[in-house]
């Protein structure tokens, strides 16, 4: 994905994480860090998701620093 920093196993930059993401539509593929809540595992993310309130379980990569200086996460996949 353009702009995505590949995971680095020796640092904390751009880790693959399970998360609950607040997003108005699931058509987006990057999210501000304040919209992402990291979870320990996929089942925790799925249990915490609430689609009616626009909280969706996902696997994300990040955080990365955008060109605007914001920390962002990139979508790897939506969890169902």
Secondary structure, 3 states (H helix, E strand, C coil): CCCCCCCCCCCCCCEEEEEEEECCCCCCCEEEHHHEEEECCHHHHHHHCEHHHCEEEEEEEEEEECCCCCEEEEEEEECC
